[in-house]
Amino acid sequence: MNFPYFIAQRLIKQGGQSDRSKPAVRVAVLGMSIGIVVMIITIFVAIGFKKEVKNKIVGFRGDIEITNFENNNTYEMRPITVSDSLIGRVKSLQGVVRADCFVTKPGMIKTDSSFQSVVFKGVDSTYNWSFFEHNLKEGRLPKTGTNEILLSNNVVRKLQLALDTTVFCYFLQSNSIRVRKMQVVGVYSTDLEDYDNLFVIGDLGVVQKLNGWDENQVSGIEIGVDNYDNLNTIADEVYFATANRLNKDGEALYTQTIQDLNSQMFAWLELLDMNVLIIILLMLAVAGFNIISGLIIIILDSVTLVGVLKTLGATNWTVRKVFLWQAVYLVLKGMIWGNIVGLLLCVIQYYTHVIPLDPSAYYVSYVPIYFDWLWWVMLNLGTLLVSFLILLGPSHIITNISPAKVMHYE
């Protein structure tokens, strides 16, 4: 039989604290519970926020882009020549789930009362519309091979447009203005205002005709991957598979990840990890302080028990383990309640979106939640381990308690 565990279990079952120590013990448990709640919410919200923003950026531009090496990082791109063999080679790479051709061209939409500078993004019939389908607010997706376009809700509201309205798009081509008449058939909104105010989605052939390109010339290839964590590895494979390919004009292909294309945005997202780490450390410090206070009060309140156990021959470490088991019980009790409350709050927010956000500042309209169970398990195991290690120090005061002095005091 584990003697320290047996004694601690009996003390716990009998409510081993006196009326003087019970308030302090309850505060210690409450502090641990609050710490767990805050840490769970912080991790799930931070992961959810990063995934939401990242998925929106990727939805507009893909995980990886293959473009002309001579491009100058603008939307007025030099063309690359694609072929079935090139697309097939890219799609055959492990981790690649899609490879879609696209064209982009800066332009302007003008009405009688207002105008908006935009980037026209043209796609073909094989394009994966899942992202825009998910964020479609009104109307339908445009058909390729037509003059139909998809506008953002921001642009529609600013230009005071409606579905099935005809608009004129103006493009600069060879020092002259070219005009194209377009029909608005759908409205999307992603809350990513930098892109919502910019992109108009339509047919790839519009830009090809404007630029005088043939049907095999496009601005680039947009690639989607199955696992974002392997993005750089897959990008390297794409690079080695295409870097030795030259256009008919002798120009090389260039591979960039979405992180390269939006370095500032992703650098900002990475700062969230530091914020999460700071919050977790602060919560562990607060919870640890409360548990330490509770353990010390329990020990001081049980000086007589310590003296009796030592008189009966128990070693200092044996007595310390009795109180450590009690402290671990309090930690587990606080963690259980903290997990129940924390997960419940996250579930409520996940399904109801009860807490809103300003999309102009946060790029999402509500606090996003993502349940990452691996992080949840690691958080709980880490908290339990850190709490136990923290408690080893305060339990050392038991070695300074003399049985003779205790009995004399009694």
VENSULFEN-V39939 format. One record per helix or strand of 3 or more residues. SS is the DSSP state (helix for helix, strand for strand). FROM is the first residue (numbers start at 1). TO is the last residue. If there is no record, write none. Layout:
BEGIN
SS;FROM;TO
SS;FROM;TO
END
This chain:
BEGIN
helix;3;13
helix;19;61
strand;64;68
helix;84;91
strand;96;110
strand;115;123
helix;130;134
strand;136;139
strand;148;152
helix;153;159
strand;166;173
strand;176;188
helix;193;196
strand;199;203
helix;204;211
strand;220;225
helix;228;242
strand;252;257
helix;258;261
helix;263;301
helix;303;311
helix;316;352
helix;359;362
helix;373;400
helix;403;409
END
